Amino acid sequence: MCAAGIALMIASGGLLAQSATDWFYTLGRALGIVAAVLMMTQVLLASRAPWVERAIGHDRAIATHARLGKLAIILMLVHAAILTTASGVYDGRSPVSQFLTWPQYGWFMLFAQIALATFTIVLITSLAAVRLRWPYERWHAVHMLVYVGVAFAVPHQFLEGSTFRTGGLSWWFWAVLWTVSIGSFVLFRLARPLVLLARHGLTVESVEPRADGSTTVTIAGRDVARLRARAGQFFLWRFLAPGLRGQSHPYSLSAAPGDRLRITVKASGDGSSRVRDLQPGTRVLAEGPLGVFTHASRSRGPIVMICAGIGITPVRSMLEEVTAGDDVTVIVRARSRDEAPLLDEVEQLCTERGARLHVLLGSRGGTWGTREQPASIGDLVEDPAGADVYICGPRAWALAVEADALGAGVSPDAVHREEFGW
Ligand SMILES: Cc1cc2nc3c(=O)[nH]c(=O)nc-3n(C[C@H](O)[C@H](O)[C@H](O)COP(=O)(O)OP(=O)(O)OC[C@H]3O[C@@H](n4cnc5c(N)ncnc54)[C@H](O)[C@@H]3O)c2cc1C
């Protein structure tokens, strides 16, 4: 895409090569094209478009979005700096004077400057030093400015960039790319949750505090089966209740979906702690179903499901979809039996479905098992290399389990990891 964009730029006479300033200017424009492609990829990755979710999975889409995002913004800033400096040289102005002159080229250049300011704010607040100090909701609200930035940046690409002003193939190339990415975002990220609310009328049916401190919430609505959710998937939930309507959180289904959806939430911060106070009848906006942590991604016969803490939720729901004759091993790690969410239900399902269950209890340390019960996949599973391995829990722990699985001969494409944090 980047190569096509640059080729179209050159084809429309965009390669200036008379002087060093020309080369510098051309480089600035090429970087702008790469930044624009990265930016529309960003918008698409965060759009929740079903084909993106199916192709790479939600967490990989978000991880790629996070990785490419900073690069896209940095290239955008370098593009602006180079074009401002080179244009200043052509017109005999200093870079500062050229920057202040840009709005005289047209309203779209003032818009581009506003975009630059929003991108800079997003870049600074995405740096670990700020991000880790801020509550997730505040960081996320500021992060949303990137879409304002995109809306302000696009007009100058069409109205100032001479590649696009000339119309023709280049114009259509960019028009189609932006329409697909921004259109997907508006359709799936903004409109779809509202359509789902209207069509399914999801509401909280019951709220059940559990002895281990977690809370199970059942959500009912019209025609829930038409959501076509699978056990193991998650939704982004926004409960329209005081203190919660401003935030949406990912929670996995803790039971196989039928005419109701069920989640189980462990209090870890402000939003999750308020879930236990939800009242039946509260309306719910849901984005999803999302994720590929389901039986559909199995590529082998036997299946091993390994989870820690509240990471048990998708495993609990996937157990319900296990069919007779499936070779299933479940490994649950928890601090203690009292603190293990849903363990009683998992034990019962394992008995009913003939699945082997290993429960590792104790404090952290040594292996991905516990200090008291160290674990390795090779010891707990007969033929790990021939199985699909599903891992769900905190990131560092999940990575340790994955490394052990790969070391035991599990093929990388048979490892399915769901991390409860992005
Ligand atoms: C795919 C997935 C499935 C999950 N399933 C469950 C589940 O079944 N049960 C359960 O108890 N927890 C689950 N979680 C974790 C749950 O989403 C977080 O614990 C919750 O969002 C924390 O919000 P908070 O306001 O309580 O805490 P905060 O203090 O605001 O956040 C704590 C951390 O949680 C993460 N987080 C917060 N909000 C979001 C968000 N909207 N999107 C992504 N990450 C966020 C961030 O890393 C943040 O640093 C899941 C997470 C993911 C990514």
The ligand as an SDF file (V2000), in Angstrom:
LIG
                    3D

 53 58  0  0  0  0  0  0  0  0999 V2000
  -10.1100   -9.8020   26.2140 C   0  0  0  0  0  0  0  0  0  0  0  0
  -10.2960   -9.5390   27.6940 C   0  0  0  0  0  0  0  0  0  0  0  0
  -11.1940  -10.2930   28.4040 C   0  0  0  0  0  0  0  0  0  0  0  0
  -11.3620  -10.0460   29.7730 C   0  0  0  0  0  0  0  0  0  0  0  0
  -12.2510  -10.8090   30.4710 N   0  0  0  0  0  0  0  0  0  0  0  0
  -12.4220  -10.5900   31.7860 C   0  0  0  0  0  0  0  0  0  0  0  0
  -13.3410  -11.3580   32.5420 C   0  0  0  0  0  0  0  0  0  0  0  0
  -14.0060  -12.2670   32.0350 O   0  0  0  0  0  0  0  0  0  0  0  0
  -13.4870  -11.0780   33.8660 N   0  0  0  0  0  0  0  0  0  0  0  0
  -12.7590  -10.0830   34.4790 C   0  0  0  0  0  0  0  0  0  0  0  0
  -12.9340   -9.8560   35.6760 O   0  0  0  0  0  0  0  0  0  0  0  0
  -11.8620   -9.3510   33.7810 N   0  0  0  0  0  0  0  0  0  0  0  0
  -11.6850   -9.5650   32.4640 C   0  0  0  0  0  0  0  0  0  0  0  0
  -10.8000   -8.7980   31.7690 N   0  0  0  0  0  0  0  0  0  0  0  0
  -10.0380   -7.7530   32.4810 C   0  0  0  0  0  0  0  0  0  0  0  0
  -10.9330   -6.5210   32.6390 C   0  0  0  0  0  0  0  0  0  0  0  0
  -11.2550   -5.9950   31.3850 O   0  0  0  0  0  0  0  0  0  0  0  0
  -10.2030   -5.4370   33.4490 C   0  0  0  0  0  0  0  0  0  0  0  0
   -9.9170   -5.9620   34.7170 O   0  0  0  0  0  0  0  0  0  0  0  0
  -11.0850   -4.2460   33.6300 C   0  0  0  0  0  0  0  0  0  0  0  0
  -11.3060   -3.6190   32.4030 O   0  0  0  0  0  0  0  0  0  0  0  0
  -10.3920   -3.2910   34.5910 C   0  0  0  0  0  0  0  0  0  0  0  0
  -11.0990   -2.0700   34.6230 O   0  0  0  0  0  0  0  0  0  0  0  0
  -11.1770   -1.2220   35.9450 P   0  0  0  0  0  0  0  0  0  0  0  0
  -11.8410    0.0770   35.6520 O   0  0  0  0  0  0  0  0  0  0  0  0
  -11.7750   -2.0200   37.0400 O   0  0  0  0  0  0  0  0  0  0  0  0
   -9.6670   -1.0180   36.3460 O   0  0  0  0  0  0  0  0  0  0  0  0
   -8.6520    0.0850   35.8830 P   0  0  0  0  0  0  0  0  0  0  0  0
   -7.8000    0.4000   37.0570 O   0  0  0  0  0  0  0  0  0  0  0  0
   -9.3240    1.2210   35.1700 O   0  0  0  0  0  0  0  0  0  0  0  0
   -7.8190   -0.7320   34.8160 O   0  0  0  0  0  0  0  0  0  0  0  0
   -6.8750   -1.6910   35.1900 C   0  0  0  0  0  0  0  0  0  0  0  0
   -6.2270   -2.2080   33.9050 C   0  0  0  0  0  0  0  0  0  0  0  0
   -7.2330   -2.9480   33.1700 O   0  0  0  0  0  0  0  0  0  0  0  0
   -7.0790   -2.6950   31.7820 C   0  0  0  0  0  0  0  0  0  0  0  0
   -8.3200   -2.0660   31.2740 N   0  0  0  0  0  0  0  0  0  0  0  0
   -9.1600   -1.2360   31.9110 C   0  0  0  0  0  0  0  0  0  0  0  0
  -10.1760   -0.8820   31.1150 N   0  0  0  0  0  0  0  0  0  0  0  0
   -9.9560   -1.4960   29.9390 C   0  0  0  0  0  0  0  0  0  0  0  0
  -10.6370   -1.4860   28.7020 C   0  0  0  0  0  0  0  0  0  0  0  0
  -11.7630   -0.8010   28.5110 N   0  0  0  0  0  0  0  0  0  0  0  0
  -10.1090   -2.2030   27.6910 N   0  0  0  0  0  0  0  0  0  0  0  0
   -8.9700   -2.9010   27.8660 C   0  0  0  0  0  0  0  0  0  0  0  0
   -8.2690   -2.9590   29.0090 N   0  0  0  0  0  0  0  0  0  0  0  0
   -8.7550   -2.2460   30.0250 C   0  0  0  0  0  0  0  0  0  0  0  0
   -5.9170   -1.7660   31.5900 C   0  0  0  0  0  0  0  0  0  0  0  0
   -4.7490   -2.5240   31.3080 O   0  0  0  0  0  0  0  0  0  0  0  0
   -5.7700   -1.1000   32.9310 C   0  0  0  0  0  0  0  0  0  0  0  0
   -4.4490   -0.6850   33.1680 O   0  0  0  0  0  0  0  0  0  0  0  0
  -10.6100   -9.0170   30.4140 C   0  0  0  0  0  0  0  0  0  0  0  0
   -9.7240   -8.2530   29.6680 C   0  0  0  0  0  0  0  0  0  0  0  0
   -9.5580   -8.5010   28.3300 C   0  0  0  0  0  0  0  0  0  0  0  0
   -8.5880   -7.6530   27.5420 C   0  0  0  0  0  0  0  0  0  0  0  0
  1  2  1  0
  2  3  1  0
  2 52  2  0
  3  4  2  0
  4  5  1  0
  4 50  1  0
  5  6  2  0
  6  7  1  0
  6 13  1  0
  7  8  2  0
  7  9  1  0
  9 10  1  0
 10 11  2  0
 10 12  1  0
 12 13  2  0
 13 14  1  0
 14 15  1  0
 14 50  1  0
 15 16  1  0
 16 17  1  0
 16 18  1  0
 18 19  1  0
 18 20  1  0
 20 21  1  0
 20 22  1  0
 22 23  1  0
 23 24  1  0
 24 25  2  0
 24 26  1  0
 24 27  1  0
 27 28  1  0
 28 29  2  0
 28 30  1  0
 28 31  1  0
 31 32  1  0
 32 33  1  0
 33 34  1  0
 33 48  1  0
 34 35  1  0
 35 36  1  0
 35 46  1  0
 36 37  1  0
 36 45  1  0
 37 38  2  0
 38 39  1  0
 39 40  1  0
 39 45  2  0
 40 41  1  0
 40 42  2  0
 42 43  1  0
 43 44  2  0
 44 45  1  0
 46 47  1  0
 46 48  1  0
 48 49  1  0
 50 51  2  0
 51 52  1  0
 52 53  1  0
M  END
$$$$
